[in-house]
């Protein structure tokens, strides 16, 4: 079974632009979570989607948004990019809605550089 | 507030030596506990997790972790380290009864010397 895939793997943008990152979960998985990883703040939870509904959201500004499609694929969008948005963005999927104990499987990440 | 502490930023271990990575958490109740590993340029791979029951948990790649409620700790161990174990290790917790949201520690980078 293929793992979690994220596209693109690398991205360079300039301040003020917007960006959309894509995540395809493991086949059959319905929950998708997003995390931001930076050297200064570490790994931080962005949001989680299940069956096209956002169930949980981290402490990020409204410039960060996401959505999930009926096939469980998810996208996250960052508008009006700032230098501090440079990070590795990780997507994780899990099989069911059983909650926090469900194992999350991570993709390789999208590395975003904002200039 | 929920928090996870990994006090060691870097650890260097000789190949073949034993390893222990420390993790302490601060939560209202015992959370779910996880250890993940991240190799350079890669995503996170789950090593093991603790939900309940036996406090000594076995994971992949020869790793184990021991949950100690009295110390709010979940330390990761390996009896003999291999050069391929060099990576960054993250301890994480998730609230019982909540949805998917992992709170991670700051990570410990493991270096393996020959």
Interface residues (C-beta under 8 A of the other chain):
Chain A: X4 X31 X33 X35 X42 X43 X44 X45 X48 X50 X55 X56 X58 X90 X92 X94 X99 X100 X101 X102 X103 X104 X105 X106 X107 X108 X109
Chain B: X31 X32 X36 X41 X42 X43 X44 X45 X46 X49 X51 X90 X92 X94 X95 X96 X97 X98 X99 X100 X101 X102 X103 X104 X105 X106 X107
